[in-house]
Amino acid sequence: MRLSRYFLPVLKEAPAEAEIVSHRLMLRAGMIQQLAAGIYNWLPLGFRVLKKIEQIVREEMDRAGAIEILMPTIQPADLWIESGRYDAYGPEMLRILDRHERKMLYGPTNEENVTDIFRKHVKSYRQLPLNLYHIQWKFRDEIRPRFGVMRGREFLMKDAYSFDLDAEGARRSYDAMFVAYLRAFKRMGLTAIPMRAESGPIGGNQSHEFQILAQTGESRVFYDRAFEEIDFAAPDLDIERLKSLYAATDDMHDADRCPVPAERLRSGRGIEVGHIFYFGTKYSKPMGATVTGPDGHEVEVEMGSYGIGVSRLVGAIIEAHHDEHGISWPRSVAPFTVGLVDLRPDDPTCQATADALYERLLAAGIEVLYDDRDERAGVKFATMDLIGLPFQVTVGPRGVKAGTVELKERRTGVREELSAEALLARLTG
Ligand code: P5A
């Protein structure tokens, strides 16, 4: 993408209302723009990151055996009256009347909706286990939307729903999601600690929140320092051990009853990027979601639901990956891999060299944002540092003579001069 033809409305100053660094940087880097309280436009750069995160989540869900569907944003109230949650959900639910005065709502979550799909099509235990997920916008009329996309009113969630014949099967489904979550977050450059949690309005008797540590986190968290030594990228994670290690959010933590000795207890602030629930027959019972079991009897299915805050993750990743100059994206979620800077677009050889390198990088399948604008070098470098692409490649008159370009790694700031061939080998290797 040529920056001269792109839409990247960067801001010099962060708007005063942005309280935390990720919100400030997302506004300054032209990733989002507020439309109403807690409701955002996703501009091109932000949208690319959102799609990258979505794709990692999708791949890990698919790998864990879940199947993607798409449920609508608008739901009929009837389903929620049936489950008993319509009144209980309270003012966070955006309630709508259609032209026939039928009660509708903008979905804050989809347990009822998916249970309705299930009960219409699944009749036998032989069709189990089943896990259906979608990645869809939600609306919750949060009393205090804040921190940009971290606590929005409209936000993108991945929500998966598992159906099993019995509690043992439901536990296996829960554990499969548990592992998929740790893998997905790790791929995004995050270490998320699973913590015992309250199940709140979703309900149920087992629940874990996945919290990443960040000073700007909304909740105070407590955890066994043993978590600091765990390799979440290991191929065989020991879930039983992870579940047995102590980690809890403020509302669950009781200093007097904490099983972890004081010298092993760590405390910090956390951002909740995922939340999983096992709630048994809470929805299948009132909504009549049953299957015929092996003995011919009708059984209410055991369910769980599993959420990831896809749009919140954009902010959470920035909280974990930035410095005083701007964002520093992990390669897996970066909007582009390389920022190519032509130092002298007014110099025909320089421009021809940069153009040719741009084409070569694209041909090699590398995502490049090419700053071909007629701007001062300082402005170009500051923009690149702000938007945080993992690699910056600079083409200048000196290098053109010597047959080299400069490669700077955004994260470390390390620079080196190398030939175009060596650069391509490095970026594709
Ligand atoms: C699980 C999937 C649920 O809704 N039902 C379907 C269950 N869980 S949850 O914890 O309420 O939400 C799941 C994740 O969504 C993100 N999230 C938000 N992100 C941005 N703004 C919000 N207002 C918001 N509310 C929830 C969180 O990451 C949460 O873990």
Residues whose N, C-alpha, C, O or C-beta is under 5 A from the ligand:
A	BS01	P5A	P108 T109 N110 V149 M150 R151 G152 R153 F155 M157 D159 A160 I202 E272 V273 G274 H275 S305 Y306 G307 I308 G309 R312
